[in-house]
Amino acid sequence: MFEDIISRLREQYLNEDYPSHLLMYSGGKDSSLLLSLMWVMLRSLKPEQRSKPVHVISSETKVETPVMTKYLRNAMKTIQMKANNELLDDQGNTVVKAHLVQPEMKRSMFYRLLGRGNPIPTAKSRSKWCVQSLKIEPTTRKIKEILEDSMRNEGALKTNAYDCLMHLGVRSSESESRKRSMLRHQTDGNEYFAKHGTFSNILCTHNIKDVTTDEVWFFLMDYEYLPFGVKVIDLKETYGESFLECGIKHEGEGKSCGGSRTGCFLCGMVKAEDPMLLGLISEGYDSYKHLLEWKKLLLAMRNDVRYRELLPRQQYRKQEQKLQEQRDAQQQVGLFDEGEYSNKHYYESFERANYEYAPGAMTVEGRKLLLESLLFIQEEMDELLIEEDEIRAILNCWQLDGVTVEREELIPKWFQYDGALVLRPDGKLNRKETTTITPVYKVKIEFNTGESSMIDFLRERQRFTGRSLFYFPEYEEYPDPGLVYNYATFLVCSPGINSMEEAKEYVCDWLGWGPKYGASSRSFKMGANYLLLTAVRDAVKHTLERNQGKDENPLKIEVSENSEGQCELAI
């Protein structure tokens, strides 16, 4: 069977229709088998027959387990060194080119999670951006680069519609979904050829599609060193104790136990009790318990409303644009501001809060807690988990959100998390997913500004204090006197706050109305207007209740300033 595959590879390589060849190498058992067979075939050719490059492409996400990262990097170096020694053409040039691709900085996992605050994709997520950003985009970028070089060098010799042949180490017995996918892309007339999902000028081959999992392992175990130079024992270590049992125990069960052992350690598609990490821990990688705990923390904080922004970024931008338009037109007049607009005009034009619960990115506070916890486990494990240039890029990203943190201000320490506070899509408490036992208090604070101005002020306080408070913007109105205002219902859930009085004091401090956090002139103005507004509200409510059912004159509100500069209110 393997001799037949090698013969087929030789025929495909010598076919003049394909100027170059690509082989996708993940470092796993299937791609290792395919590369071994390709290597044996190339080694059997005469130097003058090795006239076409074979590009071996591997993708590193930078969030694999340390053992997998080291294995993959060493494997790619070994492949290139061995090719330089034994797979040369008649001009002495190396035929095999090894390419290890990585995501661009601003598309990397840590930048998107800890820099921009994108929630990690889970099985329930609509968007699975991680696969696209970490694997597909870097690989596609390298393929385009190779195709451009190939077209420059071989364009005049091209004889068919394809610029290269891509060799994929996929097998029908991996899973039913894999089998269906292979059949869907299969070309007419040849069961081993398939169309590429993205590139119309690339033809794919599935040369090992009929090989069983047992046959893969028994082939690989015949070697101490695989033909391309990698030690079989190193490959074995990436699979752990499932090296043999993987095929023998699970063959025909419609799932691959091997694939789950070489993924990203923080993968949100896999449950918090990650089988890959648990398996590695049980096999002696004791320090990986830190990776498991960090992943649990990441997933728990993902849906914790205390660490999520009120709105997605594009909604914040719309609010900022609206506020700027209001300022330019000078149409947003305060309830107690003097101006040419009547109270009636103010009531009718007031920008009422209209909010539907749809939280945005993780807050900078949450991102900082996660980053410091990651730096802590990096020290504990004595492994490089995040590079310094990534940390710098993350800090620069926070500056775009209005928060400046210097590198020396990041202290490696573990965040003592008190459990998640999770809300349902309707904004009510999700009792099933909420795990914190910390009391939750709702504190209502009134604002006499429009929705955009209120949200802008609260974002300003979030940046100023470095702390986040989630809230629900709402409005209340009394048509008779023309009174309308917005208010925010803050959710306070923090260890050490055990009464409504403490919760309200905390909110007022956060707003700059108390001694704990600093205040700005804007905070003072908001505080003064809050006191006036609550006085008006209470008086209006009292008067309306007193006049209920009576034919009284409409309410009128008058605000004036006496000779001592004090505000006098008359209703």
C-alpha positions as CSV (number, residue, x, y, z in Angstrom):
1,M,0.0,0.0,0.0
2,F,2.7,2.5,0.9
3,E,4.7,1.6,-2.2
4,D,1.6,2.4,-4.2
5,I,1.4,5.8,-2.5
6,I,5.0,6.6,-3.2
7,S,4.6,5.6,-6.9
8,R,1.6,7.9,-7.1
9,L,3.6,10.8,-5.5
10,R,6.4,10.2,-8.0
11,E,4.0,10.3,-10.9
12,Q,2.5,13.5,-9.6
13,Y,5.9,15.1,-9.0
14,L,7.3,14.3,-12.4
15,N,4.1,15.5,-14.1
16,E,5.0,18.8,-15.9
17,D,1.6,20.2,-15.3
18,Y,2.5,21.3,-11.7
19,P,5.4,23.8,-11.5
20,S,5.6,23.5,-7.7
21,H,4.3,21.4,-4.8
22,L,3.0,22.3,-1.3
23,L,2.8,20.0,1.6
24,M,0.9,21.0,4.7
25,Y,2.6,19.8,7.8
26,S,1.0,20.1,11.3
27,G,3.5,18.0,13.1
28,G,0.9,15.3,13.8
29,K,0.9,11.7,12.8
30,D,-0.9,12.0,9.5
31,S,1.2,14.9,8.1
32,S,4.3,13.1,9.4
33,L,3.3,10.0,7.4
34,L,2.7,12.0,4.3
35,L,6.0,13.9,4.5
36,S,7.9,10.7,5.2
37,L,6.4,9.1,2.0
38,M,7.2,12.3,0.0
39,W,10.8,12.3,1.4
40,V,11.3,8.6,0.4
41,M,10.0,9.4,-3.1
42,L,12.3,12.5,-3.5
43,R,15.3,10.6,-2.2
44,S,14.7,7.9,-4.9
45,L,15.0,10.4,-7.7
46,K,18.1,11.4,-9.5
47,P,19.3,15.0,-8.8
48,E,18.3,16.1,-12.4
49,Q,14.7,14.8,-11.7
50,R,14.4,17.0,-8.6
51,S,13.5,20.0,-10.7
52,K,10.6,21.4,-8.7
53,P,10.4,22.9,-5.2
54,V,8.4,21.2,-2.5
55,H,7.3,23.8,0.1
56,V,6.6,22.3,3.5
57,I,4.3,24.7,5.3
58,S,3.5,24.5,9.0
59,S,1.5,26.9,11.1
60,E,2.4,27.9,14.7
61,T,-0.4,29.7,16.6
62,K,1.9,30.8,19.4
63,V,-0.5,29.4,22.0
64,E,0.3,25.7,21.7
65,T,1.6,24.0,24.8
66,P,5.3,24.6,25.4
67,V,6.1,21.0,24.5
68,M,4.3,21.3,21.2
69,T,5.9,24.7,20.4
70,K,9.4,23.3,20.9
71,Y,8.6,20.1,18.9
72,L,7.2,22.1,15.9
73,R,10.1,24.6,15.8
74,N,12.7,21.9,16.1
75,A,11.0,19.8,13.5
76,M,11.0,22.6,10.9
77,K,14.7,23.3,11.6
78,T,15.5,19.6,11.3
79,I,13.5,19.3,8.0
80,Q,15.4,22.1,6.4
81,M,18.8,20.9,7.6
82,K,18.3,17.4,6.4
83,A,16.9,18.6,3.1
84,N,20.0,20.8,2.6
85,N,22.2,17.7,3.0
86,E,20.3,15.1,0.9
87,L,17.6,16.5,-1.3
88,L,19.4,18.7,-3.9
89,D,18.9,19.2,-7.6
90,D,21.6,18.9,-10.2
91,Q,22.6,22.5,-9.5
92,G,23.1,21.8,-5.8
93,N,20.0,23.7,-4.8
94,T,17.8,22.5,-2.0
95,V,14.5,21.1,-3.3
96,V,12.5,21.2,0.0
97,K,11.8,24.6,1.6
98,A,10.5,24.6,5.1
99,H,8.2,27.5,6.1
100,L,7.0,28.0,9.7
101,V,4.2,30.7,9.6
102,Q,2.8,32.7,12.5
103,P,-0.1,35.1,12.8
104,E,0.6,38.8,12.4
105,M,0.9,40.7,15.7
106,K,-2.5,42.4,15.5
107,R,-4.1,39.1,14.6
108,S,-2.5,37.0,17.3
109,M,-4.5,35.3,20.0
110,F,-3.0,37.3,22.9
111,Y,-3.3,40.6,21.1
112,R,-6.9,40.0,20.3
113,L,-7.8,38.6,23.8
114,L,-5.7,40.8,26.0
115,G,-5.1,43.8,23.8
116,R,-8.4,44.4,22.1
117,G,-10.5,42.4,24.6
118,N,-12.2,40.2,22.0
119,P,-14.1,37.4,24.0
120,I,-12.5,34.0,23.3
121,P,-14.6,32.0,20.8
122,T,-16.5,29.1,22.3
123,A,-18.7,26.3,20.9
124,K,-21.7,28.7,21.2
125,S,-20.0,31.6,19.5
126,R,-21.3,32.8,16.1
127,S,-17.8,33.8,15.0
128,K,-14.8,31.4,15.3
129,W,-12.3,34.1,14.5
130,C,-9.4,32.2,16.1
131,V,-9.0,29.6,13.3
132,Q,-9.1,32.3,10.6
133,S,-6.6,34.6,12.4
134,L,-4.2,32.1,13.7
135,K,-4.0,29.4,11.0
136,I,-5.8,30.3,7.8
137,E,-4.6,33.8,7.3
138,P,-0.9,33.1,7.9
139,T,-1.0,30.0,5.7
140,T,-2.9,31.8,2.9
141,R,-0.4,34.7,3.0
142,K,2.6,32.2,2.6
143,I,0.8,30.3,-0.2
144,K,0.2,33.6,-2.2
145,E,3.9,34.4,-1.8
146,I,4.9,31.0,-3.1
147,L,2.5,31.2,-6.0
148,E,3.8,34.6,-7.0
149,D,7.4,33.4,-7.0
150,S,6.3,30.3,-9.0
151,M,4.5,32.3,-11.6
152,R,7.5,34.6,-12.0
153,N,9.9,31.7,-12.4
154,E,7.7,29.2,-14.3
155,G,5.0,31.3,-15.9
156,A,6.2,30.8,-19.4
157,L,6.3,27.0,-18.9
158,K,2.7,26.7,-17.5
159,T,0.7,24.1,-19.4
160,N,-2.6,23.8,-17.5
161,A,-5.0,25.6,-15.2
162,Y,-3.1,24.8,-12.0
163,D,0.0,26.6,-10.6
164,C,0.8,24.0,-8.0
165,L,-0.2,20.7,-6.4
166,M,-1.1,20.8,-2.6
167,H,-0.6,17.6,-0.7
168,L,-2.9,17.2,2.3
169,G,-2.5,14.5,5.0
170,V,-6.2,13.8,5.4
171,R,-7.9,10.4,5.8
172,S,-11.4,9.2,5.4
173,S,-11.3,7.3,8.7
174,E,-10.5,10.4,10.8
175,S,-14.2,11.3,11.2
176,E,-17.5,11.3,9.2
177,S,-17.3,15.1,8.8
178,R,-13.8,14.8,7.3
179,K,-15.0,12.0,4.9
180,R,-18.0,14.2,3.8
181,S,-15.7,17.2,3.2
182,M,-13.3,15.1,1.1
183,L,-16.1,13.8,-1.0
184,R,-17.6,17.3,-1.5
185,H,-14.4,18.7,-2.9
186,Q,-13.4,15.6,-4.9
187,T,-12.8,16.3,-8.6
188,D,-14.4,14.3,-11.4
189,G,-12.4,11.5,-12.7
190,N,-9.8,11.0,-10.0
191,E,-10.6,10.0,-6.4
192,Y,-7.3,11.3,-5.1
193,F,-7.7,14.9,-6.5
194,A,-9.8,17.6,-5.0
195,K,-10.6,21.3,-5.6
196,H,-9.1,23.9,-3.2
197,G,-11.7,25.8,-1.2
198,T,-10.1,29.2,-1.8
199,F,-7.6,29.0,-4.7
200,S,-9.0,28.0,-8.1
201,N,-5.4,27.6,-9.4
202,I,-4.4,25.0,-6.8
203,L,-5.2,21.3,-7.1
204,C,-5.2,19.3,-3.9
205,T,-4.3,15.6,-3.4
206,H,-5.5,13.2,-0.7
207,N,-2.9,10.5,-1.3
208,I,-3.2,8.8,2.2
209,K,-7.0,9.0,2.3
210,D,-7.5,5.2,2.5
211,V,-4.9,4.6,5.3
212,T,-6.3,3.6,8.6
213,T,-5.1,5.0,11.9
214,D,-3.5,1.7,12.9
215,E,-1.6,1.6,9.6
216,V,-0.3,5.2,10.2
217,W,1.1,4.2,13.6
218,F,2.7,1.0,12.5
219,F,4.4,2.7,9.6
220,L,5.8,5.4,11.9
221,M,6.9,2.9,14.5
222,D,9.2,1.2,12.0
223,Y,11.6,4.2,12.4
224,E,13.8,5.5,15.1
225,Y,14.3,8.6,13.0
226,L,11.6,9.5,10.4
227,P,13.0,10.0,6.9
228,F,12.9,13.8,7.3
229,G,15.1,13.6,10.4
230,V,12.6,13.9,13.4
231,K,12.9,11.4,16.2
232,V,9.9,9.1,16.5
233,I,10.2,9.4,20.3
234,D,9.7,13.2,20.0
235,L,6.5,12.7,18.0
236,K,5.4,10.1,20.5
237,E,5.8,12.6,23.4
238,T,3.4,15.0,21.7
239,Y,0.7,12.3,21.8
240,G,1.7,11.0,25.2
241,E,0.5,7.6,26.4
242,S,-2.2,7.5,23.6
243,F,0.6,6.9,21.0
244,L,-0.4,3.3,20.6
245,E,-3.9,3.2,22.0
246,C,-5.1,6.1,19.9
247,G,-5.6,3.9,16.8
248,I,-6.2,0.6,18.4
249,K,-8.9,1.7,20.9
250,H,-10.7,4.3,18.8
251,E,-10.5,3.1,15.2
252,G,-13.9,3.1,13.7
253,E,-15.5,5.2,16.4
254,G,-15.8,8.2,14.2
255,K,-13.5,10.5,16.2
256,S,-9.8,11.1,16.5
257,C,-8.3,11.2,20.0
258,G,-4.9,12.3,18.6
259,G,-6.0,15.7,17.2
260,S,-7.1,17.0,20.6
261,R,-3.5,16.6,22.0
262,T,-1.8,19.2,19.7
263,G,-4.2,22.1,19.9
264,C,-4.1,25.5,21.6
265,F,-3.9,25.3,25.4
266,L,-6.6,28.0,25.8
267,C,-9.0,26.7,23.1
268,G,-12.5,27.8,24.0
269,M,-14.1,25.2,21.8
270,V,-13.0,22.6,24.3
271,K,-14.5,22.6,27.8
272,A,-12.7,24.2,30.8
273,E,-11.7,20.7,32.1
274,D,-9.5,20.3,29.0
275,P,-8.8,16.6,28.2
276,M,-5.6,17.5,26.4
277,L,-4.2,19.4,29.4
278,L,-5.5,16.9,31.9
279,G,-3.9,14.1,30.0
280,L,-0.5,15.9,29.9
281,I,-0.7,16.6,33.6
282,S,-1.4,13.0,34.3
283,E,1.7,12.0,32.3
284,G,4.1,14.1,34.3
285,Y,3.7,17.7,33.0
286,D,2.8,18.9,36.4
287,S,3.4,22.6,35.6
288,Y,0.6,22.4,33.0
289,K,-1.9,22.7,35.9
290,H,-1.1,26.4,35.7
291,L,-2.2,26.5,32.0
292,L,-5.4,24.7,32.9
293,E,-6.2,27.2,35.7
294,W,-5.5,30.2,33.4
295,K,-7.8,28.7,30.8
296,K,-10.5,28.3,33.4
297,L,-10.1,31.9,34.5
298,L,-10.2,33.1,30.9
299,L,-13.4,31.2,30.2
300,A,-15.1,32.2,33.5
301,M,-14.3,35.9,33.0
302,R,-15.5,35.8,29.4
303,N,-19.2,36.1,30.3
304,D,-18.8,37.9,33.6
305,V,-20.7,41.2,33.1
306,R,-18.4,43.0,35.5
307,Y,-15.5,42.6,33.0
308,R,-17.5,43.5,29.8
309,E,-17.9,46.9,28.2
310,L,-21.4,48.3,28.0
311,L,-21.4,48.4,24.1
312,P,-19.4,47.0,21.2
313,R,-16.8,49.3,19.8
314,Q,-18.8,50.3,16.7
315,Q,-21.7,51.4,19.0
316,Y,-19.3,53.5,21.1
317,R,-18.1,55.2,18.0
318,K,-21.7,56.0,17.0
319,Q,-22.3,57.4,20.5
320,E,-19.2,59.6,20.2
321,Q,-20.2,60.8,16.8
322,K,-23.7,61.7,18.0
323,L,-22.3,63.5,21.0
324,Q,-20.0,65.6,18.8
325,E,-22.8,66.5,16.5
326,Q,-24.9,67.6,19.5
327,R,-22.0,69.7,20.8
328,D,-21.5,71.3,17.3
329,A,-25.2,72.1,17.0
330,Q,-25.4,73.1,20.7
331,Q,-28.7,71.3,20.9
332,Q,-28.1,69.3,24.1
333,V,-29.1,71.9,26.7
334,G,-29.0,70.8,30.4
335,L,-32.1,70.8,32.6
336,F,-30.7,73.6,34.7
337,D,-28.7,75.5,32.0
338,E,-29.9,78.9,30.9
339,G,-30.4,79.3,27.1
340,E,-32.8,80.1,24.4
341,Y,-34.6,76.8,24.5
342,S,-37.8,76.4,26.4
343,N,-38.5,73.7,28.9
344,K,-40.9,72.2,26.4
345,H,-38.3,72.1,23.7
346,Y,-35.9,70.5,26.1
347,Y,-38.4,67.8,27.0
348,E,-39.2,67.0,23.4
349,S,-35.6,67.0,22.1
350,F,-34.0,65.3,25.1
351,E,-31.9,62.2,24.1
352,R,-33.5,59.4,26.1
353,A,-31.5,56.3,26.9
354,N,-32.5,53.4,24.6
355,Y,-30.4,50.4,25.6
356,E,-30.7,46.7,24.8
357,Y,-28.3,44.4,26.6
358,A,-25.5,43.5,24.2
359,P,-22.1,43.8,26.0
360,G,-19.0,44.5,24.0
361,A,-15.3,43.7,24.5
362,M,-13.7,42.8,27.8
363,T,-12.8,45.8,29.9
364,V,-9.2,46.9,30.2
365,E,-9.4,46.1,33.9
366,G,-10.3,42.5,33.0
367,R,-7.6,42.3,30.4
368,K,-5.0,43.6,32.8
369,L,-6.0,41.0,35.5
370,L,-5.7,38.2,32.9
371,L,-2.3,39.4,31.6
372,E,-0.8,39.7,35.1
373,S,-2.1,36.2,35.9
374,L,-0.5,34.9,32.7
375,L,2.8,36.6,33.6
376,F,2.5,34.9,37.0
377,I,2.1,31.4,35.6
378,Q,4.9,32.1,33.1
379,E,7.3,32.7,36.1
380,E,5.9,29.7,38.0
381,M,6.4,27.4,34.9
382,D,9.7,28.9,33.8
383,E,8.4,28.7,30.3
384,L,8.0,31.5,27.7
385,L,4.2,31.9,27.2
386,I,4.1,35.5,25.9
387,E,6.9,37.4,24.2
388,E,7.9,41.0,25.2
389,D,6.9,42.4,21.9
390,E,3.4,41.0,22.3
391,I,3.2,42.7,25.8
392,R,4.3,46.0,24.3
393,A,1.7,45.7,21.5
394,I,-1.0,45.0,24.1
395,L,-0.1,48.0,26.2
396,N,-0.2,50.2,23.0
397,C,-3.6,48.8,22.2
398,W,-4.9,49.8,25.7
399,Q,-3.8,53.4,25.0
400,L,-6.2,53.4,22.0
401,D,-8.9,52.7,24.6
402,G,-7.7,55.7,26.7
403,V,-5.8,53.7,29.3
404,T,-2.1,54.1,29.8
405,V,-0.2,51.3,31.7
406,E,3.6,51.2,31.7
407,R,5.4,47.9,31.4
408,E,6.8,48.1,34.9
409,E,3.3,48.6,36.3
410,L,2.4,45.0,35.2
411,I,2.9,42.9,38.4
412,P,2.9,39.1,37.8
413,K,0.3,38.0,40.3
414,W,-2.6,35.6,40.3
415,F,-6.1,37.1,40.3
416,Q,-8.2,35.7,43.2
417,Y,-11.4,35.4,41.3
418,D,-14.7,35.2,43.2
419,G,-16.7,33.5,40.5
420,A,-18.7,34.7,37.5
421,L,-21.7,37.1,37.5
422,V,-23.5,36.2,34.3
423,L,-26.7,37.7,32.8
424,R,-29.2,36.3,30.4
425,P,-29.8,37.9,27.0
426,D,-32.7,39.8,28.6
427,G,-30.3,41.4,31.1
428,K,-31.6,39.4,34.1
429,L,-29.4,37.2,36.3
430,N,-28.5,33.8,34.8
431,R,-28.7,31.7,38.0
432,K,-27.4,28.6,36.2
433,E,-24.1,30.1,35.0
434,T,-23.5,32.6,37.8
435,T,-21.0,31.0,40.2
436,T,-20.1,34.0,42.5
437,I,-21.6,34.1,46.0
438,T,-20.7,37.8,46.4
439,P,-23.9,39.8,47.0
440,V,-25.2,41.8,44.0
441,Y,-26.6,45.3,44.6
442,K,-28.3,47.6,42.1
443,V,-27.6,51.3,42.6
444,K,-29.6,53.9,40.7
445,I,-28.0,57.2,39.8
446,E,-29.8,60.0,37.9
447,F,-28.2,62.2,35.2
448,N,-29.6,65.3,33.6
449,T,-27.7,64.7,30.3
450,G,-28.6,62.9,27.2
451,E,-27.7,59.2,26.6
452,S,-24.5,59.9,24.6
453,S,-23.2,62.4,27.2
454,M,-24.0,60.1,30.1
455,I,-22.2,57.1,28.5
456,D,-19.2,59.4,27.5
457,F,-18.9,60.6,31.1
458,L,-19.1,57.0,32.6
459,R,-16.4,55.8,30.1
460,E,-14.3,58.7,31.2
461,R,-14.7,57.6,34.9
462,Q,-13.8,54.0,33.9
463,R,-10.5,55.2,32.3
464,F,-9.8,57.5,35.1
465,T,-10.2,55.0,37.9
466,G,-9.0,51.9,36.1
467,R,-12.1,50.1,37.4
468,S,-15.2,49.0,35.6
469,L,-18.9,49.2,36.7
470,F,-21.5,47.7,34.4
471,Y,-24.8,49.6,34.3
472,F,-28.1,49.7,32.5
473,P,-29.0,53.1,30.9
474,E,-32.7,54.0,31.2
475,Y,-34.9,57.1,31.3
476,E,-37.8,58.4,33.3
477,E,-40.2,61.2,32.4
478,Y,-43.1,63.3,33.8
479,P,-45.0,64.9,30.9
480,D,-47.0,67.4,33.1
481,P,-44.1,69.5,34.2
482,G,-41.9,68.5,31.3
483,L,-39.4,66.7,33.4
484,V,-37.2,64.0,31.7
485,Y,-33.9,62.5,32.7
486,N,-31.7,59.5,32.2
487,Y,-30.4,57.2,34.9
488,A,-27.9,54.4,35.2
489,T,-28.6,51.3,37.3
490,F,-25.1,50.1,38.4
491,L,-24.4,46.5,39.3
492,V,-22.2,46.3,42.3
493,C,-20.7,42.9,43.1
494,S,-17.4,43.1,44.8
495,P,-15.9,41.2,47.8
496,G,-16.0,43.4,50.8
497,I,-19.2,45.2,49.9
498,N,-22.0,43.7,52.0
499,S,-24.8,46.3,52.2
500,M,-26.7,48.7,50.0
501,E,-25.2,51.7,51.7
502,E,-21.7,50.4,51.0
503,A,-22.6,49.8,47.4
504,K,-24.0,53.3,46.9
505,E,-20.9,54.8,48.6
506,Y,-18.7,52.8,46.2
507,V,-20.6,54.0,43.2
508,C,-20.4,57.6,44.4
509,D,-16.7,57.3,45.0
510,W,-16.2,55.8,41.5
511,L,-18.2,58.8,40.0
512,G,-15.8,61.2,41.7
513,W,-18.2,62.3,44.4
514,G,-16.3,60.8,47.3
515,P,-12.8,60.6,48.7
516,K,-11.6,57.3,47.3
517,Y,-11.1,58.3,43.7
518,G,-10.1,61.7,42.2
519,A,-12.6,64.0,40.6
520,S,-12.7,66.3,37.6
521,S,-14.6,69.5,37.0
522,R,-17.0,67.4,35.0
523,S,-17.5,65.1,38.0
524,F,-18.3,68.1,40.2
525,K,-20.8,69.4,37.7
526,M,-22.5,66.0,37.3
527,G,-22.6,65.7,41.1
528,A,-24.2,69.1,41.6
529,N,-26.8,68.4,38.9
530,Y,-27.5,65.0,40.4
531,L,-28.4,66.6,43.7
532,L,-30.6,69.2,42.0
533,L,-32.2,66.5,39.8
534,T,-33.0,64.2,42.7
535,A,-34.6,67.2,44.6
536,V,-36.7,68.1,41.5
537,R,-37.7,64.4,41.1
538,D,-38.7,64.0,44.7
539,A,-40.7,67.2,44.7
540,V,-42.5,66.4,41.4
541,K,-43.3,62.9,42.7
542,H,-44.6,64.3,46.0
543,T,-46.7,67.0,44.3
544,L,-48.2,64.6,41.7
545,E,-49.1,62.1,44.5
546,R,-50.7,64.9,46.5
547,N,-52.6,66.3,43.5
548,Q,-53.7,62.9,42.3
549,G,-57.4,63.0,41.3
550,K,-57.6,66.8,41.8
551,D,-58.0,69.4,39.1
552,E,-54.9,71.4,39.9
553,N,-52.9,73.7,37.7
554,P,-50.0,72.2,35.7
555,L,-46.7,71.9,37.6
556,K,-44.1,74.5,36.9
557,I,-40.4,74.3,37.8
558,E,-38.4,77.4,38.5
559,V,-34.7,77.4,39.4
560,S,-33.0,80.6,40.5
561,E,-29.8,81.8,42.2
562,N,-29.9,84.1,45.3
563,S,-27.5,86.8,46.3
564,E,-25.2,84.3,48.1
565,G,-24.8,82.1,45.0
566,Q,-27.1,79.4,46.3
567,C,-29.5,77.6,44.1
568,E,-33.2,77.9,44.9
569,L,-35.8,75.5,43.6
570,A,-39.5,76.3,43.3
571,I,-42.3,73.9,42.1
